[in-house]
Amino acid sequence: MDFNDTPEQAAFRKAAADWLAANVPSKDEIEGMSRLEVAKLWQKRKYDAGWACIGWDPAYGGRGASAIEQVIWKQEEAKYNVPAGFFVIGQGMMAPTLMAYAQPQHLERYLPKLASGEEIWCQLFSEPAGGSDLAALRTKAEKDGDEWVINGQKIWTSGAHYSDYGCVVVRTDPNVPKHKGLSYFFIDMKSPGIEIKPIKQLTGESDFNEVYFTDVRVPDSQRLGEVGQGWQVSLTTLMNERAAIGAGSSGVNVDLAVQLAKEVMIDGKPAIEDSAVKARLANFYVEEAGLKYTSYRTLSALSRGDIPGPENSIGKLVGAPKMQQLASFCMDLLETSGAIWDTKRSKLADNIIGSYMGAPGLRIAGGTDEIMTNIIAERVLGLPQEPRMDKGIPFTEVPTG
Ligand SMILES: Cc1cc2nc3c(=O)[nH]c(=O)nc-3n(C[C@H](O)[C@H](O)[C@H](O)COP(=O)(O)OP(=O)(O)OC[C@H]3O[C@@H](n4cnc5c(N)ncnc54)[C@H](O)[C@@H]3O)c2cc1C
Protein backbone atom coordinates (compact mmCIF):
# COMPACT_ATOMS: atom_id res chain seq x y z
CA MET A 1 0.00 0.00 0.00
CA ASP A 2 1.17 3.54 -0.79
CA PHE A 3 0.91 5.55 2.46
CA ASN A 4 0.86 8.92 0.65
CA ASP A 5 -2.47 10.58 -0.15
CA THR A 6 -3.62 10.49 -3.77
CA PRO A 7 -4.54 13.99 -5.12
CA GLU A 8 -8.23 13.26 -4.35
CA GLN A 9 -7.41 12.09 -0.82
CA ALA A 10 -5.21 15.16 -0.25
CA ALA A 11 -8.10 17.42 -1.32
CA PHE A 12 -10.44 15.54 1.01
CA ARG A 13 -7.92 15.89 3.86
CA LYS A 14 -7.63 19.63 3.26
CA ALA A 15 -11.42 20.10 3.21
CA ALA A 16 -11.70 18.15 6.49
CA ALA A 17 -8.81 20.04 8.13
CA ASP A 18 -10.18 23.43 7.04
CA TRP A 19 -13.65 22.63 8.36
CA LEU A 20 -12.24 21.35 11.67
CA ALA A 21 -10.03 24.43 12.14
CA ALA A 22 -13.04 26.69 11.67
CA ASN A 23 -15.57 24.69 13.70
CA VAL A 24 -14.00 22.90 16.70
CA PRO A 25 -15.62 24.58 19.74
CA SER A 26 -13.43 27.13 21.48
CA LYS A 27 -12.64 26.90 25.22
CA ASP A 28 -14.92 29.91 25.86
CA GLU A 29 -17.81 28.32 23.99
CA ILE A 30 -17.81 25.17 26.15
CA GLU A 31 -16.95 26.82 29.48
CA GLY A 32 -19.12 25.31 32.23
CA MET A 33 -20.59 22.55 30.03
CA SER A 34 -20.42 18.85 31.02
CA ARG A 35 -18.44 16.40 28.83
CA LEU A 36 -21.74 14.94 27.59
CA GLU A 37 -23.09 18.37 26.63
CA VAL A 38 -19.88 19.19 24.75
CA ALA A 39 -19.98 15.81 22.97
CA LYS A 40 -23.60 16.39 21.87
CA LEU A 41 -22.86 19.91 20.69
CA TRP A 42 -19.86 18.73 18.65
CA GLN A 43 -21.71 15.76 17.17
CA LYS A 44 -24.66 17.92 16.08
CA ARG A 45 -22.32 20.47 14.52
CA LYS A 46 -20.60 17.74 12.50
CA TYR A 47 -23.97 16.27 11.49
CA ASP A 48 -25.36 19.60 10.29
CA ALA A 49 -22.27 20.12 8.13
CA GLY A 50 -22.18 16.56 6.73
CA TRP A 51 -19.14 15.42 8.74
CA ALA A 52 -20.86 12.92 11.07
CA CYS A 53 -20.70 9.14 10.43
CA ILE A 54 -19.29 9.95 7.01
CA GLY A 55 -19.21 6.31 5.83
CA TRP A 56 -22.99 5.96 6.20
CA ASP A 57 -25.51 6.29 3.40
CA PRO A 58 -26.52 9.98 2.94
CA ALA A 59 -30.15 8.89 3.49
CA TYR A 60 -29.23 8.18 7.11
CA GLY A 61 -27.08 11.23 7.75
CA GLY A 62 -23.71 10.15 6.30
CA ARG A 63 -21.96 11.07 3.04
CA GLY A 64 -21.07 7.62 1.65
CA ALA A 65 -17.35 8.19 2.25
CA SER A 66 -14.83 5.42 1.48
CA ALA A 67 -12.93 3.50 4.20
CA ILE A 68 -9.79 5.56 3.44
CA GLU A 69 -11.72 8.84 3.70
CA GLN A 70 -13.08 7.73 7.06
CA VAL A 71 -9.54 7.15 8.30
CA ILE A 72 -8.37 10.51 6.94
CA TRP A 73 -11.26 12.20 8.74
CA LYS A 74 -10.41 10.36 12.00
CA GLN A 75 -6.74 11.33 11.68
CA GLU A 76 -7.62 15.00 11.22
CA GLU A 77 -10.25 15.02 13.98
CA ALA A 78 -7.77 13.28 16.36
CA LYS A 79 -5.62 16.42 16.21
CA TYR A 80 -8.22 18.13 18.38
CA ASN A 81 -9.27 17.30 21.91
CA VAL A 82 -12.97 16.77 21.14
CA PRO A 83 -15.05 14.22 23.11
CA ALA A 84 -16.26 11.21 21.11
CA GLY A 85 -16.58 8.19 23.42
CA PHE A 86 -20.28 8.68 24.16
CA PHE A 87 -21.24 7.68 20.62
CA VAL A 88 -18.83 4.80 19.91
CA ILE A 89 -21.24 2.04 20.97
CA GLY A 90 -24.29 3.45 19.17
CA GLN A 91 -22.60 4.58 15.99
CA GLY A 92 -19.81 1.99 15.79
CA MET A 93 -21.61 -1.16 16.94
CA MET A 94 -25.39 -0.77 17.11
CA ALA A 95 -25.83 1.15 13.86
CA PRO A 96 -24.12 -1.57 11.72
CA THR A 97 -26.32 -4.17 13.45
CA LEU A 98 -29.44 -2.12 12.72
CA MET A 99 -28.30 -1.67 9.10
CA ALA A 100 -27.97 -5.45 8.75
CA TYR A 101 -31.20 -6.50 10.49
CA ALA A 102 -33.68 -3.63 11.15
CA GLN A 103 -36.77 -2.84 9.09
CA PRO A 104 -36.48 0.16 6.70
CA GLN A 105 -38.81 2.35 8.79
CA HIS A 106 -36.62 1.71 11.84
CA LEU A 107 -33.51 2.76 9.93
CA GLU A 108 -35.17 6.02 8.91
CA ARG A 109 -36.34 6.65 12.46
CA TYR A 110 -33.21 5.77 14.44
CA LEU A 111 -30.06 6.20 12.31
CA PRO A 112 -30.21 9.99 11.70
CA LYS A 113 -30.71 10.61 15.44
CA LEU A 114 -27.76 8.31 16.18
CA ALA A 115 -25.62 10.20 13.68
CA SER A 116 -26.58 13.63 15.02
CA GLY A 117 -25.92 12.59 18.63
CA GLU A 118 -29.49 13.41 19.58
CA GLU A 119 -29.95 9.83 20.83
CA ILE A 120 -27.36 7.62 22.51
CA TRP A 121 -27.44 3.80 22.54
CA CYS A 122 -25.89 1.21 24.85
CA GLN A 123 -25.03 -2.49 24.59
CA LEU A 124 -26.79 -4.80 27.06
CA PHE A 125 -24.85 -8.04 26.53
CA SER A 126 -22.72 -8.96 29.56
CA GLU A 127 -24.21 -10.70 32.56
CA PRO A 128 -22.86 -12.12 35.80
CA ALA A 129 -23.25 -15.60 34.22
CA GLY A 130 -22.27 -14.69 30.66
CA GLY A 131 -19.32 -12.37 29.97
CA SER A 132 -16.65 -13.93 27.77
CA ASP A 133 -19.11 -16.77 27.20
CA LEU A 134 -21.92 -14.51 26.00
CA ALA A 135 -24.06 -17.48 24.93
CA ALA A 136 -24.32 -18.55 28.59
CA LEU A 137 -26.50 -15.53 29.43
CA ARG A 138 -29.62 -16.10 31.57
CA THR A 139 -31.80 -12.99 31.16
CA LYS A 140 -34.99 -14.40 29.64
CA ALA A 141 -37.82 -13.11 27.46
CA GLU A 142 -41.23 -14.74 27.18
CA LYS A 143 -43.74 -13.99 24.44
CA ASP A 144 -47.02 -12.35 25.44
CA GLY A 145 -49.18 -11.44 22.43
CA ASP A 146 -47.27 -8.96 20.26
CA GLU A 147 -44.80 -8.25 23.04
CA TRP A 148 -42.00 -9.99 24.93
CA VAL A 149 -41.56 -9.74 28.71
CA ILE A 150 -37.95 -9.53 29.87
CA ASN A 151 -36.64 -10.51 33.31
CA GLY A 152 -33.02 -10.70 34.46
CA GLN A 153 -29.83 -8.71 34.98
CA LYS A 154 -27.14 -7.21 32.79
CA ILE A 155 -23.82 -5.83 34.03
CA TRP A 156 -20.97 -3.54 32.89
CA THR A 157 -23.39 -1.64 30.63
CA SER A 158 -21.39 1.42 29.56
CA GLY A 159 -23.46 4.58 29.34
CA ALA A 160 -26.80 2.96 30.33
CA HIS A 161 -27.44 5.95 32.60
CA TYR A 162 -27.48 8.46 29.72
CA SER A 163 -28.64 6.18 26.89
CA ASP A 164 -31.97 6.51 25.12
CA TYR A 165 -31.98 3.02 23.57
CA GLY A 166 -30.09 -0.21 24.06
CA CYS A 167 -29.59 -3.52 22.25
CA VAL A 168 -30.27 -6.51 24.47
CA VAL A 169 -29.65 -10.24 23.94
CA VAL A 170 -31.94 -12.55 25.89
CA ARG A 171 -32.76 -16.25 26.18
CA THR A 172 -36.06 -17.04 24.50
CA ASP A 173 -35.70 -20.85 24.50
CA PRO A 174 -33.76 -22.63 27.29
CA ASN A 175 -34.56 -26.08 25.86
CA VAL A 176 -32.14 -25.94 22.90
CA PRO A 177 -28.31 -25.72 22.86
CA LYS A 178 -27.16 -22.37 24.26
CA HIS A 179 -26.32 -20.59 20.98
CA LYS A 180 -29.70 -21.50 19.45
CA GLY A 181 -32.02 -20.19 22.18
CA LEU A 182 -31.13 -16.48 22.05
CA SER A 183 -32.98 -13.51 20.51
CA TYR A 184 -31.92 -9.91 20.00
CA PHE A 185 -34.05 -6.78 20.60
CA PHE A 186 -33.59 -3.05 20.75
CA ILE A 187 -35.32 -1.36 23.63
CA ASP A 188 -36.25 2.07 24.99
CA MET A 189 -34.07 2.54 28.09
CA LYS A 190 -36.89 4.50 29.78
CA SER A 191 -39.24 1.45 29.60
CA PRO A 192 -41.02 0.69 32.90
CA GLY A 193 -39.20 -2.06 34.84
CA ILE A 194 -35.65 -1.06 33.81
CA GLU A 195 -33.52 -0.10 36.81
CA ILE A 196 -30.01 1.26 36.30
CA LYS A 197 -27.45 1.13 39.13
CA PRO A 198 -24.06 2.79 38.59
CA ILE A 199 -20.79 0.93 39.34
CA LYS A 200 -17.94 2.99 40.80
CA GLN A 201 -14.64 2.54 38.95
CA LEU A 202 -10.96 2.91 39.82
CA THR A 203 -11.01 6.31 38.13
CA GLY A 204 -13.71 7.53 40.55
CA GLU A 205 -16.15 7.81 37.63
CA SER A 206 -19.22 5.67 37.04
CA ASP A 207 -19.17 5.03 33.32
CA PHE A 208 -20.90 1.66 33.50
CA ASN A 209 -23.81 0.10 35.34
CA GLU A 210 -25.78 -2.88 36.50
CA VAL A 211 -29.13 -2.96 34.68
CA TYR A 212 -32.07 -4.90 36.11
CA PHE A 213 -35.10 -5.97 34.06
CA THR A 214 -38.36 -6.68 35.90
CA ASP A 215 -41.29 -7.54 33.61
CA VAL A 216 -40.00 -5.13 30.96
CA ARG A 217 -42.15 -5.22 27.84
CA VAL A 218 -40.68 -4.85 24.36
CA PRO A 219 -42.70 -5.04 21.12
CA ASP A 220 -41.95 -7.98 18.83
CA SER A 221 -41.42 -5.42 16.03
CA GLN A 222 -38.22 -4.38 17.84
CA ARG A 223 -36.65 -7.81 17.37
CA LEU A 224 -33.58 -7.87 15.12
CA GLY A 225 -33.26 -11.20 13.28
CA GLU A 226 -35.43 -14.25 13.77
CA VAL A 227 -36.45 -15.68 17.15
CA GLY A 228 -33.52 -17.93 18.16
CA GLN A 229 -31.13 -16.14 15.78
CA GLY A 230 -29.82 -13.75 18.46
CA TRP A 231 -26.36 -15.30 18.44
CA GLN A 232 -25.83 -14.52 14.74
CA VAL A 233 -27.09 -10.94 15.23
CA SER A 234 -24.79 -10.55 18.26
CA LEU A 235 -21.80 -11.60 16.13
CA THR A 236 -22.46 -8.61 13.84
CA THR A 237 -22.28 -6.34 16.89
CA LEU A 238 -19.18 -8.09 18.29
CA MET A 239 -17.26 -7.97 14.97
CA ASN A 240 -17.88 -4.25 14.85
CA GLU A 241 -16.96 -3.93 18.54
CA ARG A 242 -13.52 -5.45 17.94
CA ALA A 243 -12.97 -3.14 15.00
CA ALA A 244 -14.15 -0.09 17.01
CA ILE A 245 -12.01 -0.93 20.08
CA GLY A 246 -9.02 -2.22 18.07
CA ALA A 247 -8.94 1.01 16.10
CA GLY A 248 -9.00 3.17 19.23
CA SER A 249 -5.87 5.27 19.62
CA SER A 250 -6.81 7.70 22.37
CA GLY A 251 -4.78 7.94 25.57
CA VAL A 252 -1.00 8.04 26.00
CA ASN A 253 1.25 7.51 22.99
CA VAL A 254 4.97 7.67 22.32
CA ASP A 255 4.85 11.35 21.25
CA LEU A 256 3.36 12.27 24.61
CA ALA A 257 5.93 10.13 26.46
CA VAL A 258 8.78 11.86 24.57
CA GLN A 259 7.31 15.26 25.42
CA LEU A 260 7.12 14.25 29.09
CA ALA A 261 10.70 12.91 29.08
CA LYS A 262 11.87 16.31 27.82
CA GLU A 263 10.03 18.12 30.61
CA VAL A 264 10.93 16.03 33.69
CA MET A 265 14.44 15.69 35.15
CA ILE A 266 16.52 12.72 36.30
CA ASP A 267 19.61 13.63 38.36
CA GLY A 268 19.41 17.26 37.24
CA LYS A 269 19.17 16.46 33.50
CA PRO A 270 16.14 16.09 31.21
CA ALA A 271 14.96 12.45 31.42
CA ILE A 272 15.21 12.18 27.61
CA GLU A 273 19.02 12.18 27.99
CA ASP A 274 18.95 9.07 30.19
CA SER A 275 19.96 5.97 28.21
CA ALA A 276 17.48 3.66 30.02
CA VAL A 277 14.64 6.10 29.25
CA LYS A 278 15.72 6.29 25.59
CA ALA A 279 15.80 2.48 25.33
CA ARG A 280 12.28 2.13 26.75
CA LEU A 281 10.96 4.85 24.43
CA ALA A 282 12.56 3.12 21.44
CA ASN A 283 10.82 -0.15 22.36
CA PHE A 284 7.46 1.57 22.70
CA TYR A 285 8.03 3.30 19.35
CA VAL A 286 8.65 -0.05 17.64
CA GLU A 287 5.47 -1.53 19.16
CA GLU A 288 3.43 1.50 18.16
CA ALA A 289 4.77 1.36 14.60
CA GLY A 290 3.89 -2.36 14.41
CA LEU A 291 0.34 -1.59 15.51
CA LYS A 292 0.06 1.26 13.03
CA TYR A 293 1.15 -0.87 10.08
CA THR A 294 -1.10 -3.75 11.18
CA SER A 295 -4.02 -1.32 11.14
CA TYR A 296 -2.90 -0.13 7.66
CA ARG A 297 -3.11 -3.79 6.56
CA THR A 298 -6.74 -3.82 7.67
CA LEU A 299 -7.24 -0.59 5.78
CA SER A 300 -5.71 -2.05 2.61
CA ALA A 301 -8.06 -5.04 2.95
CA LEU A 302 -11.06 -2.73 3.44
CA SER A 303 -10.12 -0.60 0.45
CA ARG A 304 -10.07 -3.81 -1.67
CA GLY A 305 -13.59 -4.57 -0.40
CA ASP A 306 -12.45 -7.41 1.93
CA ILE A 307 -13.93 -7.94 5.41
CA PRO A 308 -11.46 -7.25 8.26
CA GLY A 309 -10.09 -10.50 9.67
CA PRO A 310 -8.71 -11.59 13.06
CA GLU A 311 -5.94 -8.92 12.85
CA ASN A 312 -8.29 -6.75 14.91
CA SER A 313 -7.73 -9.22 17.76
CA ILE A 314 -3.97 -8.78 17.34
CA GLY A 315 -4.39 -4.99 17.52
CA LYS A 316 -6.31 -5.25 20.78
CA LEU A 317 -4.09 -7.96 22.30
CA VAL A 318 -0.93 -5.91 21.70
CA GLY A 319 -2.44 -2.41 21.92
CA ALA A 320 -4.12 -2.62 25.34
CA PRO A 321 -1.07 -3.97 27.26
CA LYS A 322 1.12 -1.45 25.40
CA MET A 323 -1.14 1.36 26.60
CA GLN A 324 -0.92 0.02 30.16
CA GLN A 325 2.90 -0.34 30.08
CA LEU A 326 3.43 3.06 28.48
CA ALA A 327 1.12 4.75 30.99
CA SER A 328 2.96 2.98 33.83
CA PHE A 329 6.33 4.13 32.42
CA CYS A 330 5.04 7.73 32.21
CA MET A 331 3.77 7.46 35.81
CA ASP A 332 7.32 6.47 36.85
CA LEU A 333 8.64 9.57 35.07
CA LEU A 334 6.06 11.75 36.83
CA GLU A 335 7.28 10.41 40.20
CA THR A 336 5.15 11.68 43.08
CA SER A 337 3.33 14.16 40.82
CA GLY A 338 1.61 11.13 39.32
CA ALA A 339 -0.24 10.70 42.59
CA ILE A 340 -1.98 14.08 42.18
CA TRP A 341 -4.78 13.94 39.65
CA ASP A 342 -5.32 17.61 39.17
CA THR A 343 -6.39 18.52 35.65
CA LYS A 344 -5.78 22.21 36.30
CA ARG A 345 -2.11 21.62 37.14
CA SER A 346 -1.14 19.55 34.12
CA LYS A 347 -3.13 18.43 31.07
CA LEU A 348 -0.25 16.07 30.26
CA ALA A 349 -0.42 14.34 33.65
CA ASP A 350 -4.22 14.20 33.36
CA ASN A 351 -4.00 12.15 30.16
CA ILE A 352 -1.31 9.86 31.61
CA ILE A 353 -3.12 9.17 34.88
CA GLY A 354 -6.42 8.67 33.00
CA SER A 355 -4.74 6.10 30.73
CA TYR A 356 -3.03 4.40 33.70
CA MET A 357 -6.38 3.99 35.49
CA GLY A 358 -8.33 3.09 32.33
CA ALA A 359 -5.91 0.60 30.73
CA PRO A 360 -6.84 -2.41 32.92
CA GLY A 361 -10.46 -2.02 31.74
CA LEU A 362 -9.32 -1.76 28.12
CA ARG A 363 -7.70 -5.19 28.50
CA ILE A 364 -11.12 -6.62 29.44
CA ALA A 365 -13.69 -4.62 27.43
CA GLY A 366 -14.71 -6.14 24.10
CA GLY A 367 -12.94 -9.44 24.91
CA THR A 368 -10.19 -10.11 27.44
CA ASP A 369 -6.54 -10.78 26.56
CA GLU A 370 -7.15 -14.50 27.11
CA ILE A 371 -10.13 -14.54 24.73
CA MET A 372 -8.16 -12.62 22.08
CA THR A 373 -5.34 -15.17 22.46
CA ASN A 374 -7.87 -17.99 21.97
CA ILE A 375 -9.19 -16.33 18.79
CA ILE A 376 -5.68 -15.98 17.37
CA ALA A 377 -4.80 -19.57 18.36
CA GLU A 378 -7.93 -21.09 16.84
CA ARG A 379 -8.75 -18.86 13.87
CA VAL A 380 -5.33 -17.56 12.77
CA LEU A 381 -2.99 -20.42 13.72
CA GLY A 382 -5.59 -23.19 13.27
CA LEU A 383 -4.75 -24.82 16.62
CA PRO A 384 -7.26 -27.28 18.13
CA GLN A 385 -10.34 -25.73 19.73
CA GLU A 386 -10.84 -25.61 23.51
CA PRO A 387 -12.88 -28.53 24.87
CA ARG A 388 -16.53 -27.41 25.10
CA MET A 389 -18.57 -29.37 27.66
CA ASP A 390 -21.87 -27.69 26.72
CA LYS A 391 -21.76 -28.30 22.97
CA GLY A 392 -24.99 -29.62 21.46
CA ILE A 393 -26.89 -30.12 24.74
CA PRO A 394 -30.00 -28.12 25.80
CA PHE A 395 -29.13 -25.04 27.88
CA THR A 396 -31.22 -26.38 30.78
CA GLU A 397 -28.90 -29.43 30.97
CA VAL A 398 -25.64 -27.44 31.07
CA PRO A 399 -24.00 -28.13 34.46
CA THR A 400 -23.70 -24.99 36.62
CA GLY A 401 -21.39 -24.51 39.57
C1 LIG B 1 -14.51 -0.65 30.48
C2 LIG B 1 -15.51 -1.75 30.19
C3 LIG B 1 -16.66 -1.46 29.49
C4 LIG B 1 -17.59 -2.46 29.22
N1 LIG B 1 -18.73 -2.11 28.56
C5 LIG B 1 -19.66 -3.06 28.31
C6 LIG B 1 -20.90 -2.72 27.69
O1 LIG B 1 -21.15 -1.56 27.36
N2 LIG B 1 -21.81 -3.70 27.48
C7 LIG B 1 -21.58 -5.00 27.81
O2 LIG B 1 -22.43 -5.83 27.55
N3 LIG B 1 -20.41 -5.36 28.42
C8 LIG B 1 -19.46 -4.43 28.69
N4 LIG B 1 -18.29 -4.77 29.32
C9 LIG B 1 -18.10 -6.15 29.78
C10 LIG B 1 -17.08 -6.94 29.00
O3 LIG B 1 -17.52 -7.24 27.71
C11 LIG B 1 -16.81 -8.20 29.85
O4 LIG B 1 -16.25 -7.78 31.07
C12 LIG B 1 -15.86 -9.15 29.15
O5 LIG B 1 -16.49 -9.73 28.04
C13 LIG B 1 -15.36 -10.25 30.09
O6 LIG B 1 -16.42 -10.90 30.70
P1 LIG B 1 -16.46 -11.09 32.29
O7 LIG B 1 -16.14 -9.78 32.93
O8 LIG B 1 -17.75 -11.75 32.63
O9 LIG B 1 -15.26 -12.08 32.64
P2 LIG B 1 -15.26 -13.67 32.57
O10 LIG B 1 -15.74 -14.10 31.22
O11 LIG B 1 -15.93 -14.23 33.76
O12 LIG B 1 -13.70 -13.95 32.65
C14 LIG B 1 -12.98 -13.97 33.88
C15 LIG B 1 -11.53 -14.34 33.54
O13 LIG B 1 -11.49 -15.67 32.98
C16 LIG B 1 -10.85 -15.62 31.70
N5 LIG B 1 -11.52 -16.55 30.76
C17 LIG B 1 -12.86 -16.66 30.55
N6 LIG B 1 -13.10 -17.59 29.60
C18 LIG B 1 -11.88 -18.06 29.20
C19 LIG B 1 -11.45 -19.01 28.22
N7 LIG B 1 -12.34 -19.68 27.47
N8 LIG B 1 -10.12 -19.23 28.08
C20 LIG B 1 -9.21 -18.55 28.83
N9 LIG B 1 -9.55 -17.63 29.78
C21 LIG B 1 -10.86 -17.39 29.94
C22 LIG B 1 -11.04 -14.20 31.21
O14 LIG B 1 -10.07 -13.84 30.24
C23 LIG B 1 -10.88 -13.41 32.51
O15 LIG B 1 -9.54 -13.20 32.81
C24 LIG B 1 -17.35 -3.80 29.63
C25 LIG B 1 -16.17 -4.10 30.34
C26 LIG B 1 -15.26 -3.10 30.62
C27 LIG B 1 -14.02 -3.46 31.37
The ligand as a Gaussian input file, in Angstrom:
#p B3LYP/6-31G(d) Opt

LIG

0 1
 C      -14.506000      -0.652000      30.482000
 C      -15.506000      -1.752000      30.187000
 C      -16.661000      -1.459000      29.490000
 C      -17.586000      -2.461000      29.216000
 N      -18.733000      -2.108000      28.562000
 C      -19.657000      -3.058000      28.310000
 C      -20.901000      -2.721000      27.687000
 O      -21.151000      -1.562000      27.358000
 N      -21.808000      -3.696000      27.478000
 C      -21.576000      -5.001000      27.812000
 O      -22.427000      -5.829000      27.555000
 N      -20.410000      -5.363000      28.421000
 C      -19.458000      -4.426000      28.685000
 N      -18.290000      -4.766000      29.325000
 C      -18.105000      -6.148000      29.784000
 C      -17.078000      -6.935000      29.004000
 O      -17.520000      -7.237000      27.712000
 C      -16.805000      -8.201000      29.846000
 O      -16.248000      -7.782000      31.068000
 C      -15.863000      -9.147000      29.152000
 O      -16.485000      -9.725000      28.036000
 C      -15.357000     -10.246000      30.087000
 O      -16.415000     -10.897000      30.699000
 P      -16.463000     -11.094000      32.290000
 O      -16.142000      -9.783000      32.929000
 O      -17.755000     -11.755000      32.633000
 O      -15.264000     -12.082000      32.642000
 P      -15.260000     -13.667000      32.569000
 O      -15.738000     -14.101000      31.219000
 O      -15.934000     -14.225000      33.765000
 O      -13.704000     -13.954000      32.652000
 C      -12.980000     -13.966000      33.881000
 C      -11.529000     -14.341000      33.544000
 O      -11.486000     -15.665000      32.976000
 C      -10.849000     -15.622000      31.698000
 N      -11.520000     -16.550000      30.765000
 C      -12.857000     -16.665000      30.552000
 N      -13.101000     -17.593000      29.599000
 C      -11.876000     -18.058000      29.196000
 C      -11.449000     -19.013000      28.221000
 N      -12.341000     -19.677000      27.474000
 N      -10.119000     -19.228000      28.082000
 C       -9.206000     -18.551000      28.831000
 N       -9.553000     -17.631000      29.775000
 C      -10.865000     -17.390000      29.944000
 C      -11.038000     -14.200000      31.211000
 O      -10.071000     -13.841000      30.241000
 C      -10.885000     -13.414000      32.514000
 O       -9.536000     -13.203000      32.813000
 C      -17.350000      -3.795000      29.630000
 C      -16.172000      -4.104000      30.335000
 C      -15.261000      -3.097000      30.617000
 C      -14.019000      -3.461000      31.373000

